[in-house]
Amino acid sequence: MGNRITFGEDSLKMSNGLTSVFIDVLTLAGSRIAQTVDEKRLIVWLAEKDQSKVGIGTVGFDICEMPWNTENFEENKRFMLKVIEAAENRTDWEKLDYQPNEEHIFWALKEFAELISKLDFKYVLPNALGEWIMAADSDDPVICGFPKCEKHGALLSCFGCHICNN
Ligand SMILES: [Zn+2]
């Protein structure tokens, strides 16, 4: 049970509940600071890891599969590290209707930052972004101007608002 985020041999294993908190706090922080299309895409992709819609314990991924824009990889990577830092600073946590277990979530965010820090351009799957966008329906938020949840300010995925759904 649980979900595993991997980079090669390294991985971060979380319980299902912690995974939902992890996606909530990254979605809130990322939605607050994402400016460019690349940045918004990365957050929407994470918000699609919605266990309430796709199944409990089925949202693990390898960070090489994230929709990095290979033309802006270093900027994308810096952005993701900034999002993790913003989540560590409890950005918009007051919008959650629960109090995250800080010991657990800060551990997970730190481990995730370490994985992202290690990610080198040469391991990024060059077609991940294109294939993900190609697979999107015509009404998918990722190609429809990145709407946000009115209640949470969170970028919506094709499954709606991760925070509303959680
Ligand atoms: Zn919401």
Boltz pocket constraint, residues with backbone or C-beta under 6 A from the ligand:
constraints:
  - pocket:
      binder: B
      contacts: [[A, 149], [A, 150], [A, 151], [A, 152], [A, 153], [A, 154], [A, 161], [A, 162], [A, 163], [A, 164], [A, 165]]
      max_distance: 6.0
